[in-house]
């Protein structure tokens, strides 16, 4: 499980704010009146994503599975629309506007997370595969990278290792 630090939380809020701004600028039915409404929308969407979204996914799980994930997209649109109904100064006119807002948020998150993941992994990073051989835990069978060392003991902080 990922540790939630203040820096990660702040990063998440900034990305969410960028997504809401992009949605407001690209859709006619989404608007906000000032920075305070935008900040409240971002905070409420964060709370909705942390508390309401898992509950909604749990209750609609069969639909989410049968729709191959489109149900999660509809849940995101519903939460976006609900934030527009609750926060004064943040307006989401129709569910179609909320659907567009959820799509824009997903695109913004996809682009920024791809960029941030590439920066954090580095250019030469590879995934290592290791197997436990007859009671000798932690033996690394090698990497997919040319010239990778084999027989290396796994360190506790080695997150790019797949245990088989």
N, C-alpha and C positions, 0 to 999 in steps of 0.2 A: 504494500500500500504506500502511496506517495505521501511524504510529509508535506503538510500545508504550512508554508512559511508566509510571513507577511509580504515578502517580495513576490512570491507566486500569486498571492491573493491580489496584490496591487496590479500585477501583470494581467491577471484575468479580468479585473475591472477595466483596465485601459483597453484591452482588446474588445470587451463587451461595449464600451463606450464608442470605440471606433466603428463597430458593427452597427450600433444604433444610429450613429451619425450618418453612416453610409446608407442605411435603410431610409432615414428621413430625407436625405438628399435625392434618392432615386425613386421614391414612391410618393404619389400625391396624397395618399391617405394617412401618412405618418408624419406627425409634426410635434415639435416641442416648443415651449415658450420660455426660453432662458436656460441658463446653465443649471439652476437649481432643479428644474424638472428633469433634465437629462441625468443629473447625478442620482436623483431619487429613482428614476427608471432603471438605471444600471444597478443600484443597490437592491431594488425590489426584484429585478430579474435574477440577480445572483441568489437571493433567498429562495425564489421560486425554483431555480435550477437545483439548489441544494436540498430542498425539503419536498416541494410539491412534485417535481418531475419524477423522482424515483417511485413515489406512491402511484402516480398516474401510469407509469410504465408497468408497475406491478399489476394494477387492475386491468390494463388493456393488453397484457402480455400476449394472449392468443391472437389478437388483431395485429399486434406489432410483428409477430412471427409470420402470420399469413400474408401480411402486406410486404414482407421482406424489408422491414425497417422504415417504410414510409409512415407508419404510425408514429414513430418518434418525431419525425418532421412535423406531423400534425399537432403533436403535443407541444412542440416548441412554438408553433404558430399560436396555439391556444394560450400559452403562457405569455407570449408577446401581446396578444390581444387583451388578456386579463390585466396586464400591467398598464395598458392604455386606459382601461376602465377605472382603475383604482387611483392612479396618480393624476391630480389636477395639473394641467399644463402639458401633459404628455398625451397625445391623441393618436389612437389607431382607429380609423374610421370604420373599416369593414374587416371581415375575416380574411378576405383576399389580400388586403393590405398587410395583415398580420402574417399571412403565408409568404408574401414577398419579403417582409422583414426577417422572417425566420430563414429564408433562403439566403438573403444577403449576410446575415449573421454567420451562417454555416460557411459561406464562401470566404468571408474575412477570417474566420477561425482556421479554416483549412490552409489558407495562404500563409498566415502568420505562424501557425504551428509548424508547417513544413519548413519555413525559413528558420525558426528558432531551433527545431530539431537538427537541421543540418549544421547550424553553428555549434550546438552543444556536442554533437557526435564527432566533429572534426572530419577532415577529408579522407584520412586513411583508416578509419575505424571499420572493423569487421566484427561479425558475430562469431563467437567461438562455440563449438559443440563439445561437450564432455560427457563421458559415461563413467558410471561407478563400476569398477571391475573387481568382483569378488572380495569385497571388504576393504578395498583401498579407495576411500572416498576422496574426491577432489583431484583426480588425475585428468589433465587436459589432453584430449586426443589431437589437438592441433587446430589451426585456424584455416579459414578459407582463403586467406591472403598468402601470396607467394612469399616464401621465406619465413613463415610463422614458426615459432618454437613449439615443440611438442614436449610432453612430459612436465609441463609447468603446473605447479600447485595453484589451485584457485584461492584467491584472496577473498575475504568477506565482502569487500566493496566492489567486486567484479560483477557489474550489472549486465554486461553484454555476453553472458554465458548461458547456454541452453543446457539444462541437465536432462540426460536421457536415462 
